[in-house]
Amino acid sequence: VLQHHEAANGSGYPYGLRDREICDGAKILAIADTFDALTHQRAYATHQKRPIIRAVKELNDCAGKQLSQHWVDLFNQVVQPILLTHRARSL
C-alpha cells in the first residue's frame, strides 16, 4: 500500500521508486485505484466520472509513465470482454 503512489517512471511518491523497484501488489493497486478514480465521482475532486471506455483509454495513456506497462497490458486482457459486452449493449 505504501508504494501504490510510486510511478513507473520514478515521478511518484513517497520515495520516487522506478518500475523495477515497486512491488507487483502496489502496481496492481495503482491500476485499480486509478480506474476507480476515473469511473467514479469523488467528493473531493471536480472531475466527472468517465465512461468505462474513456477510462480504459486514459489508463492506457498512463502505461509506462505513471503505471506499469506490464500490468496495464494484463488489465487490458481482463477488461476486454467487459468492453465488448458494454459496446454490444450500446448498439
C-alpha positions as CSV (number, residue, x, y, z in Angstrom):
1,V,0.0,0.0,0.0
2,L,2.9,2.4,0.8
3,Q,4.2,2.1,-2.8
4,H,0.9,2.5,-4.7
5,H,1.6,6.2,-5.4
6,E,5.0,5.4,-6.8
7,A,5.2,5.8,-10.6
8,A,6.9,3.6,-13.2
9,N,9.0,6.5,-14.4
10,G,10.1,7.4,-10.9
11,S,8.0,10.6,-10.6
12,G,5.8,9.2,-7.8
13,Y,6.0,9.4,-4.0
14,P,6.9,8.9,-1.2
15,Y,10.3,7.6,-2.4
16,G,10.5,8.2,-6.2
17,L,10.9,4.5,-6.9
18,R,11.0,3.3,-10.5
19,D,9.1,0.4,-12.0
20,R,11.6,-2.4,-11.1
21,E,11.7,-1.2,-7.5
22,I,8.0,-1.2,-6.9
23,C,6.3,-4.4,-5.7
24,D,3.8,-6.0,-8.0
25,G,1.0,-5.6,-5.5
26,A,1.5,-1.9,-5.4
27,K,1.5,-1.7,-9.2
28,I,-1.8,-3.6,-9.4
29,L,-3.3,-1.5,-6.6
30,A,-2.3,1.7,-8.5
31,I,-4.2,0.5,-11.6
32,A,-7.3,-0.4,-9.6
33,D,-7.2,2.9,-7.8
34,T,-6.7,4.9,-11.0
35,F,-9.5,3.0,-12.7
36,D,-11.8,3.6,-9.7
37,A,-10.9,7.3,-9.6
38,L,-11.7,7.7,-13.3
39,T,-15.0,5.9,-13.3
40,H,-16.5,7.3,-10.0
41,Q,-17.1,10.8,-9.0
42,R,-15.2,11.8,-5.9
43,A,-16.5,14.3,-3.3
44,Y,-13.1,16.0,-3.1
45,A,-12.5,16.2,-6.9
46,T,-14.0,18.4,-9.5
47,H,-13.9,15.9,-12.4
48,Q,-16.9,14.0,-13.6
49,K,-16.8,10.2,-13.8
50,R,-15.8,8.9,-17.2
51,P,-17.5,6.2,-19.3
52,I,-15.6,2.9,-19.0
53,I,-14.2,3.0,-22.5
54,R,-12.7,6.5,-21.9
55,A,-11.4,5.5,-18.5
56,V,-9.6,2.5,-20.1
57,K,-8.1,4.8,-22.7
58,E,-6.9,7.3,-20.1
59,L,-5.5,4.4,-18.0
60,N,-3.6,3.2,-21.1
61,D,-2.2,6.7,-21.7
62,C,-0.5,6.3,-18.3
63,A,1.1,3.0,-19.1
64,G,4.9,3.1,-18.9
65,K,4.8,6.5,-17.2
66,Q,2.6,6.5,-14.1
67,L,1.6,2.9,-14.3
68,S,3.4,-0.4,-15.1
69,Q,3.1,-1.2,-18.8
70,H,3.2,-5.0,-18.0
71,W,0.2,-4.8,-15.6
72,V,-1.8,-2.4,-17.8
73,D,-1.4,-4.9,-20.6
74,L,-2.8,-7.6,-18.3
75,F,-5.6,-5.3,-17.2
76,N,-6.5,-4.8,-20.9
77,Q,-6.8,-8.5,-21.4
78,V,-9.1,-8.8,-18.4
79,V,-11.3,-5.8,-19.2
80,Q,-11.6,-6.7,-23.0
81,P,-14.7,-9.0,-22.5
82,I,-16.3,-6.3,-20.4
83,L,-15.7,-3.6,-23.0
84,L,-17.2,-5.9,-25.7
85,T,-20.3,-6.5,-23.6
86,H,-20.6,-2.8,-22.9
87,R,-20.3,-1.9,-26.6
88,A,-22.9,-4.6,-27.6
89,R,-25.4,-3.1,-25.1
90,S,-24.8,0.4,-26.6
91,L,-25.7,-0.7,-30.1
